[in-house]
Amino acid sequence: MTSPLFPHRHLLGIAGLQPHEILFLLDEAEQWVTLNRSLTKHDDRLSGLTQINAFFENSTRTLLSFEIAGKRLGADVVNMHAATSSVKKGETLIDTAITLNAMRADVIVIRHASSGAVALIADKVDCPVLNAGDGRHEHPTQALLDALTIRRKKGRLHRLTVAICGDIAHSRVARSNLILLGKMENRVRLVAPPTLMPAGIGEFGVEVCHDMREGLKDADVVMMLRLQKERMDGGFIPSEREYYHRFGLDAEKLSHAKPDAIVMHPGPMNRGVEIDGEIADDINRSVIQEQVEMGVAVRMAAMDLLARNLRAERAAREVMA
């Protein structure tokens, strides 16, 4: 029987979560923030379970964060890299899913370049699946760690003005964040040049701005995004210098936000393109390092909750047998 507070088998996106489930997961993450700051950073919640990190797209910080999270919970963690996987040899995604399932994994973390690929694999395996980013679709743990960072810095996660700035069109981070922030009744502004703003995005109930100063006016949170050049097939920006001049975050543009506004970035950063280095390193405004720290705690919470549901499901099956 799954937990009534978080009754999910997988974590595939923010769209499928209720506001109280989001808050419950963030509350659970708080204990892991405390553990991660202690001298003994270890717990045995996932002892005896095998966690496979199957990353079909390159990643450094997300993969490392999930690996640390699993090991601190006592899981046996195995990393599978796309460059050395059978997918490169022509194996289909479904065959890969069937193979992972045959290895009796207990938790699978997946990143894939195609939207919907993670959900496809989740349908084919007998264990929890966590989405570590699929195409332009969602990146749920990034939105959750951003939410935890905001709540710890602002003391709340509702009725804030949040400006999400940059490459909205190619960003799964932006999509997951605007869904989460919308569920928590925040005012969300998307700030980007028209070429990097998806068509019909206003239907999400967000404000759309094509000017940084207008978009940052009285913002409580300024969330910058990475320019995803690897997903661009055409001239989306005239040049990086021109982009920084108009949409890069510097002290002058930030002055239009509230004096206590915090600055966020999911990383990796392109300094001097999306954000000025001095702003990124300003300990009074930037919470970028806190985001990295909260990422481990949120992923520990997510895996712990899904593992609890898995064990309850297996126990119920044994009783019925």
ZAGU-96054 format. One record per residue (C-alpha): chain; x negated, y, z negated. Coordinates in Angstrom, 1 decimal. Layout:
<recs>
+------+--------+--------+--------+
: unit :     xx :     yy :     zz :
+------+--------+--------+--------+
:    A :      X :      Y :      Z :
...
+------+--------+--------+--------+
</recs>
This chain:
<recs>
+------+--------+--------+--------+
: unit :     xx :     yy :     zz :
+------+--------+--------+--------+
:    A :    0.0 :    0.0 :    0.0 :
:    A :   -1.5 :    3.4 :    1.0 :
:    A :   -1.8 :    6.3 :   -1.4 :
:    A :    1.4 :    8.4 :   -1.4 :
:    A :   -0.8 :   11.6 :   -1.6 :
:    A :   -2.8 :   10.6 :    1.5 :
:    A :   -0.9 :    7.9 :    3.4 :
:    A :   -3.1 :    7.7 :    6.4 :
:    A :   -5.1 :    4.8 :    8.0 :
:    A :   -7.3 :    7.1 :   10.1 :
:    A :   -8.4 :   10.7 :   10.2 :
:    A :   -8.0 :   11.6 :   13.9 :
:    A :   -7.0 :   15.2 :   13.7 :
:    A :   -5.6 :   18.0 :   11.5 :
:    A :   -2.3 :   18.1 :   13.5 :
:    A :   -1.1 :   14.9 :   11.8 :
:    A :   -1.7 :   16.2 :    8.3 :
:    A :    0.8 :   17.9 :    6.0 :
:    A :   -0.3 :   21.0 :    4.0 :
:    A :   -0.2 :   19.1 :    0.7 :
:    A :   -2.4 :   16.3 :    2.2 :
:    A :   -5.0 :   18.9 :    3.3 :
:    A :   -5.0 :   20.4 :   -0.2 :
:    A :   -5.3 :   16.9 :   -1.9 :
:    A :   -8.3 :   16.0 :    0.3 :
:    A :  -10.0 :   19.4 :   -0.6 :
:    A :   -9.3 :   18.8 :   -4.3 :
:    A :  -10.9 :   15.3 :   -3.9 :
:    A :  -13.9 :   16.9 :   -2.3 :
:    A :  -14.6 :   19.1 :   -5.3 :
:    A :  -15.8 :   16.2 :   -7.4 :
:    A :  -18.3 :   15.3 :   -4.6 :
:    A :  -19.6 :   18.8 :   -4.6 :
:    A :  -20.4 :   18.4 :   -8.3 :
:    A :  -22.0 :   15.0 :   -7.7 :
:    A :  -24.1 :   16.2 :   -4.8 :
:    A :  -25.5 :   19.0 :   -7.0 :
:    A :  -26.5 :   16.5 :   -9.7 :
:    A :  -29.9 :   14.7 :  -10.1 :
:    A :  -28.3 :   11.3 :   -9.4 :
:    A :  -26.4 :   11.7 :   -6.1 :
:    A :  -24.9 :    8.2 :   -6.0 :
:    A :  -21.6 :    6.5 :   -6.5 :
:    A :  -20.5 :    2.9 :   -5.7 :
:    A :  -17.0 :    3.6 :   -4.3 :
:    A :  -17.9 :    2.1 :   -0.9 :
:    A :  -20.2 :   -0.6 :   -2.2 :
:    A :  -19.9 :   -3.8 :   -0.1 :
:    A :  -18.4 :   -1.9 :    2.9 :
:    A :  -20.0 :   -1.3 :    6.2 :
:    A :  -19.8 :    2.1 :    7.9 :
:    A :  -20.7 :    2.3 :   11.6 :
:    A :  -21.4 :    5.8 :   13.0 :
:    A :  -20.7 :    5.4 :   16.8 :
:    A :  -21.8 :    8.6 :   18.4 :
:    A :  -21.3 :    8.7 :   22.2 :
:    A :  -22.3 :   12.4 :   22.2 :
:    A :  -25.5 :   13.9 :   20.9 :
:    A :  -25.3 :   15.2 :   17.3 :
:    A :  -27.8 :   16.1 :   14.6 :
:    A :  -26.0 :   17.7 :   11.6 :
:    A :  -22.6 :   15.9 :   11.9 :
:    A :  -24.3 :   12.5 :   12.2 :
:    A :  -26.7 :   13.2 :    9.4 :
:    A :  -23.8 :   14.5 :    7.2 :
:    A :  -21.7 :   11.4 :    7.7 :
:    A :  -24.8 :    9.2 :    7.1 :
:    A :  -25.6 :   10.9 :    3.8 :
:    A :  -21.9 :   10.8 :    2.8 :
:    A :  -21.7 :    7.1 :    3.3 :
:    A :  -25.0 :    6.3 :    1.6 :
:    A :  -24.1 :    8.4 :   -1.4 :
:    A :  -20.9 :    6.4 :   -1.7 :
:    A :  -22.8 :    3.1 :   -1.6 :
:    A :  -21.8 :    2.0 :    1.9 :
:    A :  -24.1 :    0.1 :    4.3 :
:    A :  -24.5 :    2.6 :    7.0 :
:    A :  -25.4 :    1.7 :   10.6 :
:    A :  -25.9 :    4.4 :   13.4 :
:    A :  -25.1 :    3.5 :   17.0 :
:    A :  -26.5 :    6.0 :   19.5 :
:    A :  -24.9 :    6.3 :   23.0 :
:    A :  -28.3 :    6.5 :   24.7 :
:    A :  -29.1 :    3.0 :   23.7 :
:    A :  -25.5 :    1.6 :   23.7 :
:    A :  -23.9 :   -0.8 :   26.2 :
:    A :  -21.7 :    2.1 :   27.4 :
:    A :  -24.8 :    3.2 :   29.4 :
:    A :  -24.8 :   -0.2 :   31.0 :
:    A :  -21.2 :    0.1 :   32.2 :
:    A :  -19.2 :   -1.3 :   29.3 :
:    A :  -15.7 :    0.2 :   29.0 :
:    A :  -14.6 :    2.1 :   25.9 :
:    A :  -12.0 :   -0.5 :   25.0 :
:    A :  -14.7 :   -3.3 :   25.2 :
:    A :  -16.9 :   -1.3 :   22.9 :
:    A :  -14.0 :   -0.9 :   20.5 :
:    A :  -13.4 :   -4.7 :   20.6 :
:    A :  -17.1 :   -5.3 :   20.0 :
:    A :  -17.2 :   -2.9 :   17.0 :
:    A :  -14.1 :   -4.6 :   15.6 :
:    A :  -15.7 :   -8.1 :   15.9 :
:    A :  -18.6 :   -6.9 :   13.8 :
:    A :  -16.1 :   -6.5 :   10.9 :
:    A :  -16.9 :   -2.8 :   10.2 :
:    A :  -14.9 :   -1.3 :    7.3 :
:    A :  -15.2 :    2.3 :    8.4 :
:    A :  -16.0 :    3.6 :   11.9 :
:    A :  -17.0 :    7.2 :   12.5 :
:    A :  -16.8 :    8.2 :   16.2 :
:    A :  -17.8 :   11.2 :   18.3 :
:    A :  -17.0 :   11.1 :   22.0 :
:    A :  -17.1 :   13.6 :   24.9 :
:    A :  -13.6 :   12.7 :   26.1 :
:    A :  -10.4 :   14.0 :   24.4 :
:    A :   -8.3 :   11.1 :   23.1 :
:    A :  -11.1 :    8.6 :   23.1 :
:    A :  -11.2 :    8.3 :   19.3 :
:    A :   -7.5 :    7.6 :   19.1 :
:    A :   -7.9 :    4.9 :   21.8 :
:    A :  -10.5 :    3.1 :   19.8 :
:    A :   -8.5 :    3.5 :   16.6 :
:    A :   -5.7 :    1.5 :   18.2 :
:    A :   -8.0 :   -1.4 :   18.9 :
:    A :   -9.7 :   -1.8 :   15.5 :
:    A :   -8.7 :   -3.2 :   12.1 :
:    A :  -10.3 :   -0.5 :    9.9 :
:    A :  -10.2 :    3.2 :    9.3 :
:    A :  -11.5 :    5.5 :   12.0 :
:    A :  -12.7 :    9.1 :   11.4 :
:    A :  -12.9 :   11.5 :   14.3 :
:    A :  -16.3 :   13.3 :   14.4 :
:    A :  -15.2 :   15.3 :   17.4 :
:    A :  -13.6 :   14.2 :   20.7 :
:    A :  -14.0 :   16.4 :   23.8 :
:    A :  -12.1 :   19.7 :   23.4 :
:    A :   -9.4 :   18.0 :   21.3 :
:    A :  -10.2 :   18.1 :   17.5 :
:    A :  -13.0 :   18.0 :   14.9 :
:    A :  -11.0 :   17.5 :   11.7 :
:    A :  -13.8 :   17.3 :    9.2 :
:    A :  -15.3 :   20.5 :   10.4 :
:    A :  -12.0 :   22.3 :    9.9 :
:    A :  -11.7 :   20.7 :    6.4 :
:    A :  -15.2 :   21.7 :    5.4 :
:    A :  -14.5 :   25.2 :    6.6 :
:    A :  -11.3 :   25.3 :    4.6 :
:    A :  -13.1 :   24.1 :    1.5 :
:    A :  -15.8 :   26.8 :    2.0 :
:    A :  -13.2 :   29.5 :    2.4 :
:    A :  -11.2 :   28.4 :   -0.6 :
:    A :  -14.3 :   28.4 :   -2.8 :
:    A :  -15.4 :   31.8 :   -1.6 :
:    A :  -12.0 :   33.5 :   -1.5 :
:    A :  -10.2 :   31.7 :   -4.3 :
:    A :   -7.3 :   30.8 :   -2.0 :
:    A :   -6.6 :   29.3 :    1.4 :
:    A :   -3.4 :   31.2 :    2.3 :
:    A :   -2.5 :   34.7 :    3.5 :
:    A :   -5.9 :   35.5 :    4.7 :
:    A :   -6.8 :   37.2 :    8.0 :
:    A :   -9.2 :   34.9 :    9.9 :
:    A :  -10.9 :   36.0 :   13.1 :
:    A :  -12.2 :   33.1 :   15.2 :
:    A :  -14.6 :   34.5 :   17.8 :
:    A :  -16.4 :   33.2 :   20.9 :
:    A :  -16.0 :   30.2 :   23.1 :
:    A :  -12.4 :   29.3 :   22.2 :
:    A :  -11.8 :   27.5 :   25.6 :
:    A :  -14.3 :   24.7 :   25.0 :
:    A :  -14.1 :   24.5 :   21.2 :
:    A :  -12.6 :   21.6 :   19.3 :
:    A :  -13.7 :   23.4 :   16.2 :
:    A :  -11.5 :   26.4 :   17.1 :
:    A :   -8.5 :   24.1 :   17.8 :
:    A :   -8.7 :   22.2 :   14.5 :
:    A :   -9.3 :   25.4 :   12.5 :
:    A :   -6.4 :   27.3 :   14.0 :
:    A :   -4.1 :   24.3 :   13.4 :
:    A :   -5.2 :   24.0 :    9.7 :
:    A :   -5.2 :   27.8 :    9.0 :
:    A :   -1.7 :   28.0 :   10.6 :
:    A :   -0.4 :   25.2 :    8.4 :
:    A :   -1.7 :   27.1 :    5.4 :
:    A :    0.1 :   30.4 :    6.4 :
:    A :   -2.9 :   32.5 :    7.4 :
:    A :   -3.1 :   35.2 :   10.0 :
:    A :   -5.3 :   33.9 :   12.8 :
:    A :   -6.9 :   36.0 :   15.5 :
:    A :   -8.7 :   34.5 :   18.4 :
:    A :  -11.4 :   36.9 :   19.9 :
:    A :  -13.0 :   36.1 :   23.2 :
:    A :  -13.5 :   37.3 :   26.8 :
:    A :  -10.6 :   36.2 :   29.0 :
:    A :  -12.8 :   33.6 :   30.7 :
:    A :  -13.3 :   31.8 :   27.3 :
:    A :   -9.6 :   32.1 :   26.2 :
:    A :   -7.4 :   29.1 :   27.0 :
:    A :   -4.2 :   29.8 :   28.9 :
:    A :   -1.1 :   29.8 :   26.8 :
:    A :   -3.0 :   29.9 :   23.5 :
:    A :   -0.6 :   32.5 :   22.1 :
:    A :    2.0 :   29.8 :   21.8 :
:    A :    0.1 :   28.5 :   18.8 :
:    A :    1.3 :   31.6 :   16.9 :
:    A :   -2.1 :   33.3 :   16.9 :
:    A :   -3.1 :   36.9 :   17.9 :
:    A :   -5.3 :   37.1 :   21.0 :
:    A :   -7.9 :   39.9 :   21.3 :
:    A :  -10.5 :   40.6 :   24.0 :
:    A :  -12.3 :   43.2 :   21.9 :
:    A :  -14.5 :   42.3 :   18.9 :
:    A :  -13.9 :   45.5 :   17.0 :
:    A :  -10.1 :   45.2 :   17.3 :
:    A :  -10.3 :   41.5 :   16.5 :
:    A :  -12.4 :   41.9 :   13.4 :
:    A :  -10.4 :   44.8 :   11.9 :
:    A :   -9.6 :   44.1 :    8.2 :
:    A :  -10.6 :   40.4 :    8.6 :
:    A :  -11.3 :   38.4 :    5.4 :
:    A :  -13.1 :   35.7 :    7.3 :
:    A :  -15.2 :   36.0 :   10.5 :
:    A :  -15.7 :   32.6 :   12.1 :
:    A :  -18.2 :   32.6 :   15.0 :
:    A :  -18.4 :   29.8 :   17.6 :
:    A :  -21.2 :   28.3 :   19.6 :
:    A :  -21.3 :   29.0 :   23.3 :
:    A :  -20.8 :   25.5 :   24.7 :
:    A :  -22.8 :   25.8 :   27.8 :
:    A :  -22.9 :   22.0 :   28.3 :
:    A :  -19.1 :   22.0 :   28.8 :
:    A :  -19.2 :   25.0 :   31.2 :
:    A :  -19.0 :   24.4 :   35.0 :
:    A :  -19.0 :   27.9 :   36.4 :
:    A :  -19.7 :   31.5 :   35.5 :
:    A :  -17.8 :   32.0 :   32.3 :
:    A :  -20.1 :   34.8 :   31.1 :
:    A :  -22.2 :   37.3 :   33.2 :
:    A :  -25.3 :   36.7 :   31.0 :
:    A :  -26.2 :   35.9 :   27.4 :
:    A :  -27.4 :   39.5 :   26.9 :
:    A :  -24.1 :   40.9 :   28.1 :
:    A :  -22.2 :   38.4 :   26.0 :
:    A :  -24.1 :   39.4 :   22.9 :
:    A :  -23.5 :   43.1 :   23.6 :
:    A :  -19.8 :   42.6 :   23.7 :
:    A :  -19.0 :   39.5 :   21.6 :
:    A :  -22.1 :   38.7 :   19.5 :
:    A :  -21.7 :   39.5 :   15.8 :
:    A :  -24.0 :   42.3 :   14.6 :
:    A :  -23.8 :   44.7 :   11.6 :
:    A :  -21.8 :   47.3 :   13.6 :
:    A :  -19.1 :   44.9 :   14.7 :
:    A :  -18.9 :   43.3 :   11.3 :
:    A :  -18.3 :   46.7 :    9.7 :
:    A :  -14.8 :   46.6 :   11.1 :
:    A :  -14.0 :   43.6 :    8.9 :
:    A :  -13.3 :   43.9 :    5.2 :
:    A :  -16.3 :   44.8 :    3.0 :
:    A :  -16.2 :   41.4 :    1.4 :
:    A :  -15.6 :   39.4 :    4.5 :
:    A :  -17.5 :   36.2 :    4.8 :
:    A :  -19.3 :   35.0 :    8.0 :
:    A :  -19.1 :   31.4 :    9.2 :
:    A :  -20.6 :   29.4 :   12.0 :
:    A :  -20.3 :   25.6 :   12.6 :
:    A :  -23.8 :   25.4 :   14.0 :
:    A :  -26.1 :   25.0 :   15.7 :
:    A :  -26.5 :   28.7 :   16.2 :
:    A :  -27.8 :   30.6 :   19.1 :
:    A :  -29.3 :   33.6 :   17.4 :
:    A :  -29.2 :   36.8 :   19.4 :
:    A :  -26.4 :   35.4 :   21.5 :
:    A :  -23.4 :   34.6 :   19.2 :
:    A :  -24.8 :   36.1 :   16.0 :
:    A :  -27.6 :   38.5 :   14.9 :
:    A :  -30.2 :   36.6 :   12.8 :
:    A :  -30.0 :   39.1 :   10.0 :
:    A :  -26.2 :   38.6 :    9.6 :
:    A :  -26.7 :   34.8 :    9.7 :
:    A :  -29.3 :   35.0 :    6.9 :
:    A :  -27.4 :   37.6 :    4.8 :
:    A :  -26.8 :   35.8 :    1.5 :
:    A :  -24.1 :   38.3 :    0.6 :
:    A :  -22.0 :   37.7 :    3.7 :
:    A :  -23.1 :   34.5 :    5.4 :
:    A :  -21.7 :   31.1 :    4.1 :
:    A :  -23.3 :   29.0 :    6.8 :
:    A :  -25.4 :   27.0 :    4.4 :
:    A :  -22.4 :   26.4 :    2.1 :
:    A :  -20.6 :   25.0 :    5.1 :
:    A :  -23.3 :   22.4 :    5.6 :
:    A :  -23.1 :   21.5 :    1.9 :
:    A :  -19.3 :   21.3 :    1.9 :
:    A :  -19.5 :   19.0 :    5.0 :
:    A :  -21.0 :   16.2 :    3.0 :
:    A :  -18.5 :   16.5 :    0.2 :
:    A :  -15.5 :   16.6 :    2.6 :
:    A :  -16.7 :   13.6 :    4.5 :
:    A :  -17.3 :   11.7 :    1.2 :
:    A :  -13.7 :   12.5 :    0.2 :
:    A :  -12.2 :   11.5 :    3.5 :
:    A :  -14.1 :    8.1 :    3.6 :
:    A :  -13.2 :    7.4 :    0.0 :
:    A :   -9.5 :    8.1 :    0.5 :
:    A :   -9.4 :    6.0 :    3.7 :
:    A :  -11.3 :    3.2 :    2.0 :
:    A :   -8.9 :    3.2 :   -0.9 :
:    A :   -6.0 :    2.7 :    1.5 :
:    A :   -7.9 :    0.0 :    3.4 :
:    A :   -8.5 :   -2.0 :    0.1 :
:    A :   -4.9 :   -1.6 :   -0.9 :
:    A :   -3.8 :   -2.8 :    2.5 :
:    A :   -6.1 :   -5.8 :    2.3 :
:    A :   -4.9 :   -6.6 :   -1.2 :
:    A :   -1.3 :   -6.5 :   -0.2 :
:    A :   -2.0 :   -8.8 :    2.8 :
:    A :   -3.7 :  -11.3 :    0.4 :
:    A :   -0.7 :  -11.3 :   -1.9 :
:    A :    1.7 :  -11.9 :    1.0 :
:    A :   -0.6 :  -14.8 :    2.2 :
+------+--------+--------+--------+
</recs>
